[in-house]
């Protein structure tokens, strides 16, 4: 077993990052998608097709402007608040926490995500490489219901 591939991460030492109106802590970034991640020993480097894991929040009335994705599957768990979604696959949806959005970027799509009000919107994102490249882009939202 190659111990260079095993990485135990400490939540307290993970760097705070993000871009635009997103504040996030990145726990896993695969060098397959981000070659510069190879030199970062503070994070996991993913596992096979699991390439990214981060948690954080969208700033109130803020978020990520239109940006592209290609050949990646993204699962976003909205833990709190409300996140708006606009883009090439459809405009105007809002995911209220707790809720989930699943996106398949496939041959390419563009989107923006943002908090729709004066509250932070909590998020956990997990990215996977799809079973094959060139799939048809799609997305779907799911509302989570409390049990019992």
N, C-alpha and C positions, 0 to 999 in steps of 0.2 A: 504494500500500500504506500502510495506517495503522499507524505504528510503535507507537501506543498499545496495539495488540492483540498485539504481539510482546513476550514477556517472557523474558529469560534469568535463570535463578535460580541462586544459588550455595548449594550444600548447607551450607556453613559458616555462612551468615547466616540460615538458616531458623529460625523460632522453634519452640521445643519446646512442645508443648501436650498435649492429651488431656483425658480426663474420667474420673471414677470411677477404676477400676484400670487404665486404659490410658495409657501414655506414648507419644506419637507426634510425628513431625515431618510437618507437612502441607506438601506440595509444590504441590498444585493444589486450589483451591476456586473453583468457578464462582459468580459473582454471580447467576446464574439460580437457584441453590438457596440461596445465602447472600449476600444483598444487601450485608452489611457487608464482604465480601471485596473489593469493588471498591476500597476505600481502602488495601488492603494490597499494596504494591508489592514485597514480599519473596517473594511466591508467584506461581505461574502462575494464571491465571484459567480454566484448562481449555480445551477445544477442542470446540465444537459439543456433542454429546451426552456427551462425556467431561467429568465435572463434579468429580471428586475423586480425589486420590492422596495416600496417606500411608503411612509406614512407622514401625514402633516395636515395642512389646511389651506384653503383658499382664503386670502384676505377679504374682509368685508367689501362688497361691491367691486371685486377685483378678481383676477384670475389669469389664465393663459390665453393670449390672443390667437387668432387663426394660425395653425401650424400643421405640417404634414406628417403622416405616418405611412409606411409601406411594409407589407409582409411582417406584421406583428399582431398578436392577439392581446388585448388589454382588458383586464377586469378591474373596475373601479368600484370600491365599496364606500359609499357615502355614509359616514358614521353619525354625522350631525349636520344641521343646517340644510340648505337647498342649493343645488348646483345646476346651473343652466348649461345647455349644450346647443351649439350652432355649428353648421358645417355642411360639407358636400353630401352627407348622407341624410340630412334633414335638419330643420331649424326649429327652435322653440320648445324643445322638451326641457322639463325640469325634473330632477331626481331629488326627492325629499328623503333625508336620512331618517331611519336606516333604509337604504336602497342600494341597488347594484346596477351598473351598466356594463355590458359586455360588448366589446368592439372588435371586429376583425378588419384590419386595415387592408389586407389583401393587395390588390394591384395599385392601391393608393387612395387616400382620402385626406381631407383637411378638416380640422375642427377647432373650435374654441370652447373652453370650459371656464366657468366663473361662478362665484357666489352671487346670488341674485338679490341679496338684501344687505342690511347693516350688520350681519352676523358672520363670524367665521364659519366655514363649511369644512368639516373634518373629512379626510379621505385616506384610504389605503389603496395603493395601486400595485397590481401584480401583472407582469408582462411575460408572455410566452412566445416562442417562435412557433408559427403555425405548422400543421402537419406537412404542408408543402407550400411553396411560393406561388404567387399568381392567383390566389383565390378571389372570389367576388367579395368586395367590401360590404360590411353589414354592421348594424348595431341593434341592441335591444336593452330596454330598461326593465328592471324588476323591482316591485315594491315588496319589502320584507314585512311580514306580519308578526306581531308578538304572539307567542304560544301561551295558551292557557291562562 
